[in-house]
Amino acid sequence: MKLYFSDQALPNTVTKSIFLAGPSPRSADVYDWRHDALKYLEQIGFDGEVLIPIPFKKFYGESDDPSWTYIGQITWEENARELADKILFWVARDIAGHMPGFTTNVEYGLDLKGGKIVYGRPNEADKIRYLDDLYQKLKKIPFADLNAMLDDTVASLGEGALRTEGEVHVPLLIWNTEQFQSWYGNLKQAGNKLIHAKLLQHLSIPNFGVFSYVLAVNVWIEQEKRFKSNEVIYSRKDISSVIAYYPSNEGNYVAFIKEFRSPVNNSEGLVYELPSGSSAKNIAPEVNAQHELFEETGLFVKDIERFNYVTTKQLVATLSTHQAHTYKIKLEKEEFDFLVNQQDTNAKMGNAKENEATYVCMIKDKDLAKYPIDYANIGMIFTALYT
């Protein structure tokens, strides 16, 4: 276990880091709960990094370091909370006993929805009802025992992951996702280097984990010998897309689904796209393609061998890192007729549990420009059918 205090440099190598947030003593004669936390972490064999927002000498009861400054303290805390994999808020608030924790309230609010906090407090702590309520709205139960809270925190970190230099700013919940590793692996393969990152937002789904995130990044571009620091990356799980087509004398009919999606920006208020999506399960992309075709159109194609792989490419490379694994399948006459009937009856499909409603639309390839189909979908069709 490695300890880092607020008057020391933050680590440039981490595996699994915990920031001990919460009220700090206002006077030397008040005991700091963090001593108990460190003793227990050592007892259970925690071998990661612990970030302690107290100067070294003050923590161990010695005289204050004259070089300490308030601005330096808050700057260290901001950087340390950003770097930490887990922020452990133990709010042992005792207003009369010189442990008011006013700053703790602010930091708790700032970090609450960042996906990194673990929260607990003694049952006798002062003024914690609102903090409890906010944590419970995240479908989490506040801890009343510090050791139990530490056990849960350490277990959630698992083996951690070795990160150095700019990588230390990528928290484990992002680092461990397939979408981050895909992007980062390609970034390094191109010879570039991650200098800094800051998690701005993420979306996690119960029993699934991180679905998407927004990360502000600073990248060194080796080929150009310059930094790129004015962009963010949006990332979500990769998708599988299906070009289900039926050749006719009039050209190829292609199965689309139309649905309302919040980012839609056309006068119809509907997105026209190929059957596509991602899965919360760890399944092969071709199996996911089979599932998406069935879920969004109602057509189930049992023979997975009929899904022919086309390519894997980004959809919007200037914004999002995610990629589409593209497959094509030549429809048989009865399958085509089934999809036409789905269109004519305006059959409602999609995953209702995920608030999804999709409708089949069969479009001839020569008519694609007549519909508000985005260029990514047109590009997938062109690649699959004409190259």
C-alpha positions in Angstrom: 0.0 0.0 0.0 1.4 3.4 -1.0 0.3 6.6 0.7 0.2 10.0 -0.8 -0.5 13.1 1.3 -1.6 16.6 0.2 1.8 18.1 0.5 3.3 15.4 -1.8 3.3 14.8 -5.5 0.5 12.6 -6.8 1.6 9.3 -8.3 2.6 8.9 -11.9 1.9 5.1 -11.7 -1.3 3.6 -10.3 -3.0 0.2 -10.1 -6.0 0.9 -7.9 -6.4 4.1 -6.0 -8.7 5.3 -3.2 -9.2 8.9 -2.1 -10.2 9.1 1.5 -12.8 11.9 1.4 -14.8 13.2 4.3 -14.5 15.6 7.3 -11.0 16.4 8.5 -10.2 17.5 12.1 -10.1 21.3 12.7 -7.7 21.0 15.6 -4.8 18.8 16.6 -6.6 17.2 19.5 -9.3 15.7 17.3 -8.8 12.1 16.1 -8.8 11.5 12.3 -10.9 8.5 11.2 -8.4 8.0 8.4 -5.9 6.3 10.8 -8.5 3.6 11.4 -9.1 3.3 7.6 -5.4 2.9 6.9 -5.0 0.3 9.7 -7.8 -1.8 8.3 -6.6 -1.5 4.7 -3.2 -2.7 5.8 -4.9 -5.6 7.7 -6.8 -6.8 4.7 -3.7 -6.6 2.4 -4.7 -3.7 0.2 -1.8 -3.1 -2.2 -3.0 0.0 -4.2 -2.6 3.7 -3.7 -4.3 5.7 -1.0 -4.7 9.5 -1.5 -5.0 11.3 1.8 -6.1 15.0 1.8 -4.0 16.0 4.8 -0.4 17.2 4.9 2.0 14.4 6.0 3.3 16.0 9.3 -0.2 17.2 10.3 -1.6 13.7 9.8 1.0 12.2 12.2 0.6 15.0 14.8 3.7 17.0 14.0 3.8 20.8 13.5 2.4 22.2 10.3 4.7 22.6 7.3 5.2 26.3 6.7 5.1 25.8 3.0 1.4 24.7 3.1 -1.0 27.0 1.4 -4.8 26.8 1.1 -4.7 27.1 -2.7 -2.2 24.3 -2.9 -4.4 22.1 -0.7 -7.6 22.5 -2.7 -5.7 22.1 -6.0 -4.2 18.9 -4.7 -7.6 17.6 -3.6 -9.2 18.5 -7.0 -6.4 16.7 -8.9 -6.5 13.7 -6.5 -10.2 13.2 -6.7 -10.0 13.3 -10.5 -7.2 10.7 -10.5 -8.8 8.3 -8.0 -10.4 5.1 -9.0 -12.7 5.2 -6.0 -13.6 8.2 -3.8 -14.5 6.9 -0.4 -16.7 9.4 1.5 -16.8 8.5 5.2 -18.8 11.4 6.7 -18.1 11.1 10.4 -19.5 14.6 10.9 -19.3 16.0 14.4 -20.1 19.7 14.3 -19.5 20.4 18.0 -16.4 18.2 18.0 -14.5 20.2 15.3 -15.4 17.9 12.4 -18.0 19.9 10.5 -17.2 18.7 7.0 -18.5 21.7 5.2 -16.1 21.2 2.3 -17.1 17.5 2.2 -20.7 18.5 1.3 -19.4 20.4 -1.8 -17.1 17.6 -2.9 -19.8 15.0 -2.4 -22.1 16.9 -4.7 -19.5 17.3 -7.3 -18.5 13.7 -7.3 -21.9 12.1 -6.7 -22.7 11.1 -10.2 -19.2 10.4 -11.4 -19.5 6.7 -10.8 -16.6 6.6 -8.4 -17.9 7.3 -4.9 -18.7 5.0 -2.1 -20.5 6.6 0.8 -21.0 5.8 4.4 -21.3 7.5 7.9 -21.7 6.5 11.5 -25.3 6.3 12.6 -24.6 9.1 15.1 -23.1 11.5 12.5 -24.6 15.0 12.3 -26.6 16.4 9.4 -26.3 13.5 7.0 -29.9 12.9 6.0 -29.7 14.8 2.7 -26.5 13.0 1.8 -28.2 9.6 2.6 -31.1 10.6 0.4 -29.0 11.6 -2.6 -27.0 8.3 -2.4 -30.2 6.2 -2.2 -31.5 7.9 -5.3 -28.6 6.2 -7.1 -30.1 2.9 -5.9 -27.3 2.5 -3.3 -27.4 2.0 0.5 -25.2 4.1 2.7 -22.7 2.1 4.8 -22.9 2.5 8.6 -19.6 0.6 9.2 -16.2 1.9 8.0 -14.7 -1.5 7.7 -17.6 -2.9 5.7 -17.3 0.1 3.4 -13.6 -0.5 2.9 -14.2 -4.2 2.2 -16.7 -3.2 -0.5 -14.5 -0.6 -2.0 -11.4 -2.9 -2.2 -13.6 -5.7 -3.7 -15.0 -3.4 -6.4 -11.4 -2.5 -7.5 -10.4 -6.1 -8.0 -6.9 -6.5 -9.4 -6.9 -3.0 -10.7 -4.8 -2.1 -13.8 -1.3 -0.7 -14.2 -1.4 2.8 -15.6 1.4 5.2 -16.0 1.9 8.9 -16.9 -1.2 10.2 -18.7 -3.0 6.9 -18.2 -3.3 7.5 -14.5 -6.1 10.0 -15.2 -8.3 7.3 -16.7 -10.3 5.7 -13.9 -10.7 2.0 -13.8 -14.4 2.1 -14.6 -13.5 3.6 -18.0 -10.1 1.9 -18.5 -11.7 -1.6 -18.2 -14.2 -1.1 -20.9 -13.8 -2.6 -24.4 -14.5 0.7 -26.1 -11.7 2.5 -24.3 -9.2 -0.2 -24.9 -10.1 -0.3 -28.5 -9.6 3.4 -29.0 -6.5 3.6 -26.8 -4.9 0.6 -28.5 -5.3 2.2 -31.9 -4.0 5.5 -30.5 -0.8 3.9 -29.3 -0.4 1.8 -32.5 -0.4 5.1 -34.5 2.5 6.2 -32.3 0.5 8.8 -30.3 0.5 9.3 -26.6 -2.2 10.1 -24.0 -1.0 13.1 -22.0 -4.1 13.7 -19.9 -7.8 12.7 -19.6 -10.7 13.9 -17.6 -14.0 12.0 -17.3 -16.8 14.5 -17.9 -19.8 12.1 -18.0 -20.7 8.5 -18.2 -23.8 6.3 -18.4 -23.8 3.0 -16.5 -26.6 0.4 -16.7 -27.4 -2.1 -13.9 -26.0 -5.6 -14.5 -24.1 -4.2 -17.5 -21.6 -1.6 -16.4 -20.4 1.4 -18.4 -22.4 1.8 -21.6 -21.0 5.2 -22.7 -18.8 8.1 -21.6 -17.4 11.5 -22.5 -13.7 12.0 -21.9 -11.8 15.3 -22.4 -8.3 14.3 -23.7 -4.9 15.8 -24.4 -3.0 13.8 -27.0 0.5 14.1 -28.3 0.5 13.5 -32.0 3.8 12.0 -32.8 3.8 12.3 -36.5 3.1 16.1 -36.3 5.0 16.7 -33.1 2.1 18.7 -31.5 -0.5 18.4 -28.8 -4.3 18.1 -29.5 -6.1 19.3 -26.3 -9.3 21.0 -27.4 -11.5 18.0 -28.0 -13.6 15.5 -26.2 -14.3 11.9 -27.2 -17.7 10.3 -26.9 -17.6 6.5 -26.7 -20.2 3.8 -26.4 -20.3 0.1 -27.0 -19.7 -1.1 -30.5 -22.7 -2.1 -32.6 -23.6 -4.7 -35.2 -25.4 -3.5 -38.3 -27.3 -5.7 -40.8 -27.8 -5.0 -44.5 -30.7 -7.3 -45.2 -31.3 -7.0 -49.0 -33.5 -8.5 -51.7 -32.4 -8.2 -55.3 -35.2 -7.5 -57.9 -35.5 -6.2 -61.4 -36.0 -2.7 -59.8 -32.8 -2.9 -57.9 -31.9 -4.0 -54.4 -34.5 -3.6 -51.6 -32.9 -2.9 -48.3 -34.5 -3.4 -44.9 -34.5 -0.2 -42.7 -36.1 0.5 -39.5 -37.4 3.9 -38.5 -37.8 5.0 -34.9 -37.6 8.1 -32.8 -34.2 8.8 -31.3 -33.6 11.9 -29.3 -30.7 13.3 -31.5 -32.7 13.0 -34.7 -32.4 16.2 -36.7 -34.7 16.0 -39.7 -38.2 17.3 -40.5 -39.8 13.8 -40.1 -38.6 13.5 -36.5 -37.6 9.8 -37.2 -34.2 8.1 -37.7 -34.0 5.8 -40.7 -31.2 3.2 -40.1 -30.2 -0.3 -40.7 -31.2 -2.9 -38.0 -28.4 -2.4 -35.5 -27.4 -2.1 -31.9 -25.2 -3.5 -29.1 -25.8 -6.1 -26.5 -25.3 -6.2 -22.7 -24.2 -9.8 -23.1 -20.7 -10.8 -24.2 -21.7 -12.3 -27.5 -20.0 -12.5 -30.9 -20.9 -9.5 -33.2 -22.5 -11.8 -35.8 -24.8 -13.3 -33.1 -25.6 -9.8 -32.0 -26.4 -9.0 -35.7 -28.8 -11.9 -35.7 -30.5 -10.7 -32.5 -30.8 -7.1 -33.7 -32.4 -8.1 -37.0 -35.0 -10.2 -35.1 -35.6 -7.6 -32.3 -36.1 -4.7 -34.7 -37.9 -6.3 -37.6 -39.4 -9.5 -36.3 -37.4 -11.6 -38.9 -35.4 -14.4 -37.3 -32.8 -16.0 -39.5 -31.7 -19.2 -37.8 -28.6 -20.0 -39.9 -25.9 -17.7 -38.6 -23.7 -18.6 -41.6 -25.9 -16.5 -43.8 -24.7 -13.3 -42.0 -21.7 -12.4 -44.2 -19.1 -10.1 -42.6 -18.4 -6.9 -44.5 -16.2 -4.7 -42.4 -15.7 -2.8 -39.1 -15.5 0.9 -39.2 -16.3 4.0 -37.2 -19.5 5.8 -37.9 -18.7 9.4 -36.9 -14.9 9.5 -36.5 -14.9 13.2 -35.6 -17.1 12.6 -32.6 -17.5 9.1 -31.4 -14.9 6.2 -31.0 -17.4 3.4 -31.4 -17.5 1.2 -34.5 -20.0 -0.8 -36.5 -19.5 -4.4 -37.3 -21.3 -4.7 -40.5 -22.9 -7.8 -41.9 -25.1 -8.5 -45.0 -27.6 -11.1 -45.7 -29.4 -11.9 -48.9 -33.1 -12.3 -48.2 -35.2 -15.2 -49.6 -38.6 -14.4 -51.2 -40.7 -15.4 -48.2 -38.4 -13.3 -45.9 -38.8 -10.3 -48.2 -42.6 -10.8 -48.2 -42.6 -11.0 -44.4 -40.7 -7.7 -44.1 -43.0 -6.0 -46.7 -46.0 -7.1 -44.6 -44.3 -5.8 -41.5 -44.1 -2.5 -43.3 -47.6 -2.5 -44.7 -49.2 -3.3 -41.3 -46.9 -0.8 -39.5 -45.9 -3.6 -37.0 -44.4 -2.2 -33.9 -41.1 -3.9 -33.0 -38.1 -3.2 -30.8 -37.2 -3.8 -27.1 -40.0 -2.3 -25.1 -38.1 -2.8 -21.9 -35.5 -0.3 -23.2 -38.2 2.1 -24.4 -37.5 1.2 -28.0 -40.1 1.2 -30.8 -39.1 0.3 -34.4 -41.0 0.0 -37.7 -39.8 -1.7 -40.8 -39.3 0.3 -44.0 -38.2 -1.4 -47.2 -36.3 1.0 -49.5 -34.9 0.5 -53.0 -31.2 1.4 -53.2 -31.8 3.9 -56.0 -34.3 5.8 -53.7 -31.9 6.2 -50.7 -31.4 9.9 -51.3 -35.2 10.5 -51.0 -35.1 9.5 -47.3 -33.4 11.2 -44.3 -30.8 8.4 -44.1 -27.5 9.4 -42.7 -24.3 9.0 -44.6 -22.9 6.3 -42.3 -25.8 4.0 -43.2 -25.5 4.8 -46.9 -21.8 4.1 -46.7 -22.4 0.7 -45.1 -24.8 -0.2 -47.9 -22.5 1.0 -50.6 -19.6 -1.0 -49.1 -21.6 -4.1 -48.7 -23.3 -4.2 -52.1 -21.1 -2.4 -54.5 -17.5 -2.8 -53.6 
